[in-house]
Amino acid sequence: MSDPIKHTEKIPTPPPAPFLSARALIFCAAVIALFGVFYLGQSSQTTLTGQRTHDLQAQLDRIERENIQLQIEIAELTAPAKLAERARLMGMRPAIETQVHYLVVKNYPVENPKPAPVWSSNSRADRAPDFWTRVLERFGLAPGSGAVEASP
Amino acid sequence: MSAQTLTRAPARMRLAMLMLAAVGLVLAARLFYWQVVQWDRLDDLARGQLELKTKIYARRGDIRTRDGYLLAADRFLYTARLTSKVNRKPEALAEIARELGAILNQPPETILPKLSSKEPVTLARDVPITIGGPLQDLKEKRYLTNLEITSRPMRYYPGGSFATHVVGYVNLERQAAYGVEQARDTLLRGRDGQINSAGDALREVIPFDVPMNAVATNGADLVLTIDRGMQRIVEVELANAIRSTRAASGSILVLDPKTGAILALAAYPTADLNAYFDPANQTRYNNPVVSSQYEPGSVFKAITLASALDAGTITPHTVFDDPGQIDFGGATIKNPEERVMGRVGLVDVMRYSLNVVALKMSVGLGAEKFYQYVRDFGFGNLTRVELAAEVAGEVKSPGDGKWRDIDLGTNAFGQGLAATPLQVATAIAAIANQGKLMKPYIIHQVHQPGANPVTTAPQFIRQVIKPETARLVTQILADAIVAESVHKAVVPGYRIAGKTGTAQISGYGAYDQKWTIASFVGYLPADDPRFVILVKLDKPQTSEWGSQVASPVFAAVAKQLVAQIGLPPDEIRKGK
């Protein structure tokens, strides 16, 4: 049996291309790690801010509710019947026409009395919209707040 | 392990391996069952534990008087409930009971057994924020996971029975009834919202993201044209009148004739708006000023007079022959107290309230023109004021199948037709306002959240009669009151114009022979009216006549109103 082995010339293979060198790998890992840290930081910050705004919103709601309660108590205390009773206890009574004296100043222009001042709301109409409404407004999703025409 | 080895393995080894394989199979089957077959149910259970659906109540708008007095508001009421036993050491339990007792104003000994109760127990029901708020704080401080605190808005009326018939009420189911509450329910109601979020062990929101689904929109606040002081005056005077005349019911209405604004509205019987659930109050919230029609009686003669003068069928100098009674349309029409006046001028026609002459005026005018004027004054049509359950009244007219010849005669003095007190006051206000009919209204301003307030503009409906006719009618009505030296509607120092009414009450095919509706509607000062005041008393027992029972009430109200707004007497006002 003849020797099947043939002598062939060994061709030198080129060294493998450094596709990802050790430095590059470390750099990538560092970037990813940094990105991760940044992402975690941001999301925890978002959660914290969300929690804080939620707490503030809850606080605002509570203050508003307490404010309503106080307004109701004021209205109860200033109910016309209560005021009249307190005035009576203090010795006051309605004036009768013979007790009312109008002082006339000569040549003083007399005008019809002006109507009583109208109550002006400084409550909810003038308040800033709540947190979620402001957020929704930013996205153009807030419910419409157009003026409603009152029928006379 | 090779196949050779397996085949060589002892039998028990094979058995063990088979058993292991069987166990593996069972585990795989269970895994498949829980992960695939039961997926939906378990997923729902997990979401149920984590997800929190929080209803955000929209706050119903406030209702205030024109001068800012709060008539109706939503307040939040809290209910606190322990869902199960509080598992703490005895000393910690005692401390919690002490703190709860301080908040609820109860002795700790009564609270301690509730903390140990295995059954759900209510600690407080429908308490205000002054208690609900500290309860919430305690729950968070002590981490009381089984203390369930819920809140809900409830309508409250701080004035109780103040302006009852104007406001109306909202019940526990948040359904509005009567008054402005019902008439403007959509505007007041707002829209509830809901937050779908994750919840923690305390069932509190974990705000990871923005709830985009539904934000609550609060209702609009309403400011009424009602003035607190004037409303108080009419309510007190109505109560006095009901007491002194022993009338079954009654109402007083004050209008601004130049704008149609309702300044005060009171009716009797009345009830506390916070006690709507009381069966005794069920019929007391109906507003008779807009929902009950009546035959206005002689007050209507002012309308007939204005129509005839405006159409030119009579002049201020016309003299009528009054025979005391007249046959018309198959019936005999008589004057009140069967008075026979003979030749009589317009002032005396109004002063003595002569039915026969009023009939002659409407007949002289003709049915077509007469009813045209009646409708132009607003009778038979809704005023569309912002109050619930308004009725249109009833005016028959030729050709409608109900009208008969006699109606032209009886309608001239306010019988045979029906109107609401508001329609009558609005028509008289048109005479006071130079013939201009204004639409009555009761909502002065609408405050939508986040928007500028919208103020109601007075709405002119039509020129019913000429301004000079209106001035003539005012003069005749005022002279008729002056001519009667002891007219009970007189307000010293002020010239007033007005007309009394004593109307029969129609029953089943006939008029009630015993009871009447006594009324007076007038305005002052006659030359530049600031108020139209209508007083109506039903079934008074001291006298059947409007001049006797309603006129003094008008005077009592008018005197206080002019004092309230500081309107000087005519002489001073005109600088004489």
Interface residues (C-beta under 8 A of the other chain):
Chain A: T47 G50 Q51 T53 H54 R62 R65 E66 I68 Q69 Q71 I72 I74 A75 E76 T78 A79 P80 A81 A84 P94 A95 I96 E97 V100 Y102 V104 V110 N112 P113 P115 A116 P117 V118 W119 S120 S121 S123 R124 A125 R127 P129 D130 W132 T133 V135 L136 F139 L141 A142 P143 S145 G146 A147 V148 E149 A150 S151 P152
Chain B: R59 D62 R64 T65 R66 D67 G68 Y69 L70 A73 D74 R75 F76 P128 I129 T130 G133 Q136 Y156 P158 G159 G160 F162 L187 R191 V205 P207 F208 D209 V210 P211 M212 V215 T217 N218 A220 D221 V223 D227 R228 G229 Q231 R232 V236 G260 R384 E386 K439 Y441 I443 H444 Q445 V446 H447 Q448 P449 G450 A451 N452 P453 V454 T455 T456 A457 P458 Q459 V491 P492 G493 D528 R530 K559 Q560 A563 I565 G566 L567 P568 P569 I572 R573 G575
